[in-house]
Amino acid sequence: MRKAYILIYSDATGGREAVRAWVNSEPAVIHWRFDMPHSFYVISENSASELYNSFVSFNGKRGRFLIMEASDNRQGLLPNETWYLLKNKKRKPSSN
């Protein structure tokens, strides 16, 4: 079953480019997106623990980071595309 996660990281992890390299290379990451500093939204069928192990294997234990499931108990000011991703566990279709 697909789950939505929020990955929050410090600059010491290598920053956005290091995290982007990991989400692009990790087969367990089905979809991802970002729209705020120091965070990515990740869709995966794997557990947070499995994603943690993958990220540490890829990046080492540099910096601080947190991978947590985004439950239905949430509110905030985010772009429509992000809300769609978190709710539907897939990217919002393009409207052409």
N, C-alpha and C positions, 0 to 999 in steps of 0.2 A: 504494500500500500504506500502510495506517495505521501510524503510529509513535507511541510514547509519549515525551514530553519532560518534563523538569523545568525549570521556569523559576524561578530564584532571583534575588531582587532586593533592592536596598538601599532604605531609606526615601526616599532622595533621588530615586527614580524617581517619587515621588508616592504610594508605598505601595500597600496592598492595593486601595484603591478605584480607583486609576489602572490597575492591572493588570486588575482585574475589568472595568473599562470596555472595555479592549482585547479581552480574550477574548470578551466578549459581543458586540462589534461586528465581530470579524474572521471573515469567512466561512470561512477555512481552518481555523479551530479547530472541530473536530467535537464534542468533549466536553472538559470541564475540571472540576477539583475542587481544593480546598485543604483541608488539615487541620493544617498547621504554619505558623508565622509565616514570612514572607518567601519563600514558595514556592507555586507552582501546578503541578499535573500537567496536561499539555495533550496531547490526542490530535489528530493532524493527518496529512494525506497530504503536506504540504509539508515541505521540508527545514528544518533549524535556521537556515540562512542566510536562507531566505525569511521565516521567522517573525521573525527578527532585523530584517530590512528593514521588515517590516510594523510591528513594535513601535516602531522608531526613527521611522518615518514618522508614527505615531500620537502618540508621546510625546516625540519629540526624543531627544537624547543626554543626558538628565538621569540622574544617578545611575549606579549600576553594576548590571549584570544578566548572567546567564548562561542560555542555553538549550542544554540538552544532551539527547541521546537517552538514554532509560532502557533499557539493555540487559537481557538475561536474567541477567546476572551481577550480582545484587543481593540484599541482605538488609537487614532492618531491622524496626522495630516500627511498623507502620502499621495503620490500620483495614482490616477485610476489604474494604470498598468500594474503597479505594485499591488494594489488591493486585489486585482483580478488574479495575479500570480499566487498570492497567499491563499485566496479562497479556493481557486480552481486547480491549483498545482500544475498549471500550464500557462504558457504565454498567451496574452490577449491577442486574438486574431487581428490582423491588419485590416483596416477599413479602406479599401481602394475605391 
